[in-house]
Amino acid sequence: MNVEIKFTPISNLGEFGLINRIRNIAARVDNLHVVHSIGDDSAVLKTGEDKMEIVTTDLMLQGVHFDLSYTSMRHLGRKAAAVNLSDIAAMSGIPVAATVSLGLHSNLSVEMVDDFYEALVEEFGRYGCAVVGGDVSASVIGMVISITVIGEVEPKRYVLRRGAKPGDVVCVSGDLGRAQAGLKILNREKARYIQSGEPSDFSPNFEGYDDALEKHLLPEPRVDMSRKITEKINVHSMIDVSDGLASDMLHICKSSGVAAELDEELIPIDPLTRRVAREFGDDPLDYALYGGEDYELLFTISEEDFGSLYGLGGNIRVIGRILEGKPEVKVKRISGSSLAFADFPSYQHFSPRAGKG
């Protein structure tokens, strides 16, 4: 008897399609403690009357998420903590505890691991989050980092991606695209180093790019900002900008069953980001829409509530509006043209172009 074995390449689904497939399998088991599971920045669990537990996990692989040729172990430790804390911030949570599991290649030293952990523990400690466990294993494919963070949040204060309503204004903290500008500079100098024969006296040209490099290597999770916002007003939906404005806005739209219209003129792009884009012959808007790793807060609120955010800091601004309609993101360009996305345009793992470091 011949049994046909199906083989569907993962690239046919892409990262988000695969996550949806996994979510459908996981949903076969019910649990009364699970308030919200796969499909958001964190899972939400009911653990008591006055507190909810939120849980997030992130995986980082050498050569996919980070490049040790220009990332120090201290920078990596801080960033590994920050990207997980950012997921907690996106739910308006307070980080409490973390577990850290590492796969370590034989070319790493004890001192390098010390540097990583010291920076990681320091970054978690800034937000009162304790490292309480984990695992360590040998790895033959480079360094592997898997971190789970457990946080807590009041029952009426956690925010999901779903909940955006027609008439809401779309808000974002900080500026967008600067992390991508930093990555472009790092990759340019790495290419120069390789092309010049990897000399021991090579001096990278980083002068004038500090803010972009720091944004990429040492992102700031908006934990405190998130708490301040939800203390002041009712936030309808929220996400952190990790995949790029276009994809993360579309996550909110798809989860909420709405459309969004953004205005290029209102999207905050730093002068340094614009300068770097010009140097590479790129459109700076592309850095904001598709670059990712800015870890700013993207959220929707009632228009009348925006005035309550004055004085909170974080350079929060309105960049668009939520509309009725099928889930898609439209961007009005300064030129008068427009862009429209009904599918995820930013970086996805398993896509044919995956492999950014």
Secondary structure, DSSP 8 states (H G I E B T S, - for coil): ---------GGGTHHHHHHHHHHHHHTTS--TTEEE-TTSSSEEEE-SSS-EEEEEEEEEEBTTTB-TTT--HHHHHHHHHHHHHHHHHTTT-EEEEEEEEEEE-TT--HHHHHHHHHHHHHHHHTTT-EEEEEEEEE-SSS-EEEEEEEEEE-TTT---STT--TT-EEEE-S-SSHHHHHHHHHHHHHHHHHHTT--TT-----TT-HHHHHHHHS----HHHHHHHHHHS---EEEE-SS-HHHHHHHHHHHHT-EEEEEGGGS---HHHHHHHHHTT--HHHIIIII-----EEEEE-GGGGGGGTTS-TT-EEEEEEESSSS-EEEE-TTS-EEEESS--S--TTSTT----
